[in-house]
Amino acid sequence: MNTIHKTAIIEQGATLGDNITIGAYTIIGKDVKIGDGTIVDSHTVIEGKTTIGENNHIFSHAAIGTIPQDLKFNGEDVELIIGNNNKIREFTLFNPGTIGGGSITKIGDNNLFMGYTHVAHDVIIGNNCVFANGATLAGHVEVDDFVVVGGLTPIHQFCKIGTHVMVGGASAVAQDIPPYCLVEGNKAVLRGLNLNGLRRRFKDRSDINAIKSAYKALFEAGNPLADVAKELLETSENEHVKELASFVVNTKRGIPYNRK
């Protein structure tokens, strides 16, 4: 049974699952689909071709699925997809994709978006991430699983953030951030590995040791970055080292590290 406040506006055509709660003065557009158990608090607007999964909680004054902040957008058929078990806090702004970026903005499961977070057009976000208050993701940003982004941090368009990355608060990310790393600063540079995060999630300490060795070889030994990454790909048997090396080989925006 759904609980919908009498002042909420649900446009004809919207699809609602079971056990959904819709708060006062909330507006749900005609092309919106909302899965079972999701809560949408008061004064929220959900528009466009937006699909929201199960057991999400969208807090008050969020704007979800409003048109992209891209001057090239001209009413094309674009989409926003949100997974399950996400917490989307007050005054957040999520935009759908654009034709030039694949037409889809996609968010995974179990993420926390704190207040005033902006997810722009064509952003792809994995699972189990945390975006602190005021984190701003520009268009076409890609964020892998288990990433933490500190408050008041902008991420430049087309940047990629690898898995298990920690971005310090009030940083400015303008290049790609490899998996397992800690970055901080304006502009953000590598400060080492996200060891606290790795120790929480990795049961096998030998994996952490292998990542440590690879990090030193890549970013601290002073050797050509691409050559070291290719060698690690060819010689290492550790899947995490291979992921780190592959990210470095395939970066388009470069890696922000202090070159020796």
Residue pairs with C-beta under 8 A, 6 or more apart in sequence:
1 18
1 19
2 16
2 18
2 19
2 20
2 21
2 22
3 20
3 21
3 22
4 10
4 20
4 21
4 22
5 22
5 23
5 24
5 25
5 26
5 42
7 24
7 25
8 22
8 23
8 24
8 25
8 26
8 27
8 28
9 26
9 27
9 28
10 16
10 22
10 28
11 27
11 28
11 29
11 30
11 32
12 30
13 30
13 31
14 28
14 29
14 30
14 31
14 32
14 33
14 34
15 32
15 33
15 34
16 22
16 28
16 34
17 34
17 35
17 36
17 37
17 38
17 54
18 36
18 37
19 36
19 37
20 34
20 36
20 37
20 38
20 39
20 40
21 38
21 39
21 40
22 28
22 40
23 40
23 41
23 42
23 43
23 44
23 60
24 42
24 43
25 42
25 43
26 40
26 41
26 42
26 43
26 44
26 45
26 46
27 44
27 45
27 46
27 47
28 34
28 40
28 46
29 46
29 47
29 48
29 50
29 65
31 48
31 49
31 50
32 46
32 47
32 48
32 50
32 51
32 52
32 65
33 50
33 51
33 52
34 40
34 46
34 52
35 52
35 53
35 54
35 55
35 56
35 84
36 54
36 55
37 54
37 55
38 52
38 53
38 54
38 55
38 56
38 57
38 58
39 56
39 57
39 58
40 46
40 58
41 57
41 58
41 59
41 60
41 62
42 60
43 60
43 61
44 58
44 59
44 60
44 61
44 62
44 63
44 64
45 62
45 63
45 64
45 66
46 52
46 58
46 62
46 64
46 65
47 63
47 64
47 65
47 66
47 67
48 65
48 66
48 67
48 78
48 79
48 80
48 96
49 65
49 77
49 78
49 79
49 80
49 96
50 64
50 65
50 79
50 80
50 81
50 82
50 96
51 79
51 80
51 81
51 82
52 58
52 64
52 82
53 82
53 83
53 84
53 85
53 86
53 109
54 84
54 85
55 84
55 85
56 82
56 84
56 85
56 86
56 87
56 88
57 86
57 87
57 88
58 64
58 88
59 87
59 88
59 89
59 90
59 92
60 90
61 90
61 91
62 88
62 89
62 90
62 91
62 92
62 93
62 94
63 92
63 93
63 94
64 80
64 82
64 88
64 92
64 94
65 80
65 94
65 95
65 96
66 93
66 95
67 73
67 95
67 96
68 78
68 95
68 96
68 97
68 98
68 120
68 121
68 122
68 139
69 95
69 120
69 121
70 98
70 121
70 139
72 98
72 100
73 98
73 121
76 98
76 99
76 103
77 103
78 96
78 97
78 98
78 99
78 103
78 104
78 121
79 96
79 97
79 103
79 104
79 105
80 94
80 95
80 96
80 97
80 104
80 105
80 106
80 107
81 104
81 105
81 106
81 107
82 88
82 94
82 107
83 107
83 108
83 109
83 110
83 111
83 127
84 109
84 110
85 109
85 110
86 107
86 109
86 110
86 111
86 112
86 113
87 111
87 112
87 113
88 94
88 113
89 112
89 113
89 114
89 115
89 117
90 115
90 116
91 115
91 116
92 113
92 115
92 116
92 117
92 118
92 119
93 117
93 118
93 119
94 105
94 107
94 118
94 119
95 105
95 119
95 120
95 121
96 103
96 104
96 105
96 121
97 103
97 104
97 105
97 121
97 122
98 121
98 122
98 139
100 122
101 121
101 122
101 139
101 140
102 122
103 122
104 122
105 119
105 120
105 121
105 122
105 123
105 124
106 123
106 124
106 125
107 119
107 123
107 125
108 125
108 126
108 127
108 128
108 129
108 145
109 127
109 128
110 127
110 128
111 125
111 127
111 128
111 129
111 130
111 131
112 129
112 130
112 131
113 119
113 131
113 135
114 130
114 131
114 132
114 133
114 134
114 135
114 151
115 133
115 134
116 133
116 134
117 131
117 132
117 133
117 134
117 135
117 136
117 137
118 135
118 136
118 137
119 125
119 137
120 136
120 137
120 138
120 139
120 141
120 157
121 139
121 140
122 139
122 140
123 137
123 139
123 140
123 141
123 142
123 143
124 141
124 142
124 143
125 137
125 142
125 143
126 143
126 144
126 145
126 146
126 147
126 163
127 145
127 146
128 145
128 146
129 143
129 145
129 146
129 147
129 148
129 149
130 147
130 148
130 149
131 137
131 149
132 148
132 149
132 150
132 151
132 152
132 153
132 169
133 151
133 152
134 151
134 152
134 153
135 149
135 150
135 151
135 152
135 153
135 154
135 155
136 153
136 154
136 155
137 143
137 155
138 154
138 155
138 156
138 157
138 158
138 159
139 157
139 158
140 157
140 158
141 155
141 156
141 157
141 158
141 159
141 160
141 161
142 159
142 160
142 161
143 149
143 160
143 161
144 160
144 161
144 162
144 163
144 164
144 165
144 179
145 163
145 164
146 163
146 164
146 197
146 201
147 161
147 162
147 163
147 164
147 165
147 166
147 167
148 165
148 166
148 167
148 197
149 155
149 161
149 167
150 166
150 167
150 168
150 169
150 170
150 171
151 169
151 170
152 169
152 170
153 167
153 168
153 169
153 170
153 171
153 172
153 173
154 172
154 173
155 161
155 167
155 173
156 172
156 173
156 174
156 175
156 253
158 252
158 253
159 173
159 174
159 175
159 176
159 177
159 253
160 176
160 177
160 247
160 251
160 252
160 253
161 167
161 173
161 176
161 177
162 176
162 177
162 178
162 179
162 180
162 181
162 243
162 244
162 247
163 179
163 180
163 243
164 179
164 180
164 194
164 197
164 198
164 201
165 177
165 178
165 179
165 180
165 181
165 182
165 183
165 194
166 181
166 182
166 183
166 194
166 196
166 197
167 173
167 177
167 183
167 184
167 188
168 182
168 183
168 184
168 185
168 188
168 191
170 186
171 183
171 184
171 185
171 186
171 187
171 188
172 185
172 186
172 187
172 188
173 183
173 187
173 188
173 256
174 187
174 188
174 253
174 256
175 187
175 188
175 251
175 253
175 254
175 255
175 256
176 247
176 251
176 252
176 253
176 254
176 255
177 183
177 188
177 190
177 255
177 256
178 190
178 244
178 247
178 248
178 251
178 255
179 240
179 243
179 244
179 247
180 193
180 194
180 197
180 198
180 211
180 215
180 240
180 244
181 190
181 192
181 193
181 194
181 215
182 190
182 191
182 192
182 193
182 194
182 195
183 189
183 190
183 191
183 256
184 191
185 191
187 256
188 256
189 256
189 257
189 258
190 219
190 255
190 256
190 257
190 258
192 215
193 211
193 212
193 215
195 208
198 208
198 211
199 208
202 208
207 238
207 240
210 236
210 238
210 240
210 241
211 238
211 240
211 241
211 244
213 241
214 232
214 236
214 238
214 241
214 244
214 245
215 244
217 223
217 228
217 232
218 225
218 228
218 229
218 232
218 244
218 245
218 248
219 225
219 255
219 257
219 258
220 260
221 228
221 260
222 259
222 260
225 248
225 255
225 257
226 248
226 249
228 245
229 245
229 246
229 248
229 249
230 245
230 249
232 241
232 242
232 244
232 245
233 242
233 245
233 246
233 249
236 242
236 245
248 255
